[in-house]
Amino acid sequence: MAAAAEALARLRRTVGWTLIHKADHIRLIRQILPHRTGRHGYPAVLKNAMDWTFPQWQRKPIAFVGWGNVGGARAIEQLRLVAVEFEMAPLRHAVHILPDVMLPARQAADVSDTTAFAPLEPKLKLLADDLTWWAAALAAARARKQR
């Protein structure tokens, strides 16, 4: 279990993500993936952490936010396949942050200024709504199975 904890700690340091915990189980997952120049996949540390914590990922929804030249599309595409093998429910919608949005956000004088991301709000709302719905639906299904 110590190795799994270290893998998760390394993931938190390397890849931005959010986990909402309930009773030490992951309920909802949102991945934020960078697209690195010259690399078309997701970070290895993410796959390592997923491998170490495999049971916690099963039958959970997963949504993606990516950024880069193609909005992290290649990394998201690959990770969707991994999510299916992990018996997860990858959501159809993703948010792709392209350079025309990311560059002004990175160059803003105030780091808390999120106005550059305003064009993404409708997509982010759709993603959050879908993720919330799927999290509730799959939680109910998991609860029925445990009875």
N, C-alpha and C positions, 0 to 999 in steps of 0.2 A: 504494500500500500504506500510505502514511502516513495517508491519510484513513481507511482501515479501522482502523488502530491508534487513531486519535483517536476514532473512533466507538465502539470497544470500551472505551476509557478512560472516555469520557463515560457509557457504559452502566453500567460498574462503579460510577461515582460516584452514579448516579441510581437504579438498580434493583438490589436484592439478588439475586445469582445465583451459581451455581457452575458452573464448567466444569472438566472433568477432561481434561487434554491428554495426548496420546500422539503423539510425533513431529509436533508442531505442528498436529495435527488434533483437532477437537472430537470426542470419543467419546460423551459422555453430557451431557445438558443437563437442568437443573432450573431452572425459572423460578419466581421468587417475585414475585407481582404484587399491588400494592396496588389497592384500589378507592377512588378518590378521589370525594368528594362532588361531585355535579354532572357528573362524567365517568364514562362507562360503558365506556370502552375501556382498552386498555393504553397505557403511555407512548410518545409519539412517538419518543423516543430509542431505545427498544428496537427499533422497526420500522426506524429508520435504521441501527442497528448490524447488524440482520439483513440488510438490503439490501446493505450494504457487504461482508458476509462470506458471502454466499449459498452459494458452493460448499461451505463447511465445514459447513453445516447439512444438506445433502442426505443422505438415507438414514440419519438418526440418530433415536433415540427422543427424545421430549420429554415431560416431566411438569410438572405445574403445582401450585403452592401459592399460594393467594390469601387476602387478608384484606380486611375491610371490612364494610359493612352486609349484603351478600349474599355475603360470603366471596370477593370478587373474581370471582364467577361470570360476570359480563358480560364482563370483560376476558379471562378464560380462554376463554369461548365464542368470542369474536372471534379470539383468537390461535390456537385450534385450526384455524380455517379458513385462516389464514395458514400455519400449519405444514404443512397438506396441500399447499398450493401450492408450498411450499419442498421438497416431496418428503420430508417428515419423517414419523415415525410417532408421532402424538400418542397418549398413553396414555389409556385410558378413565377411569381413576380419577384424581381430583385431591383435594387437601386444601383445604378451605374453612375458614378461621379466622374465625368469627363474633365479634361484639362480646362475647358472654358469656364468651369465652375470652380475647380480645385485651385487653379492658379490665383485668381482674385482672393479666395479664402485664405490662402497661405501668405499672401502679400498684405493682408489687412493689418493696419496699425494696431488694432485692438484684437487680441486673440479670442475674446469672447463674442466678437461681432459675427453673427451667423447669417447676415443678410445675403451673403453670396450663395447660400444654400436654399434661398427662397424658391427658386424654380423647381426644386426637388420635393417640396412639401406635399403636393398631391400624391406622388409616388410613395413617399415615406408613410403617409397616412394609410394608403391602401395596404402597404406592406405590414404596418403595425396592426391594422384591423384584421387582415388575413391571419397573421401570426397568433393574435389573441384568440380568434375563432378556432383555429386548428389546435392550439394548446388546450383549450377547454374541451374540445371534442375528443382528443386523444387521451386526455386525463380521465374523462368519463369512461372511455373504452378500457383503459388500463385498470381502473377501479372495478369495473364489471368482471374483468378476467381474474382479478385477485380474490374474488369472493368464492 
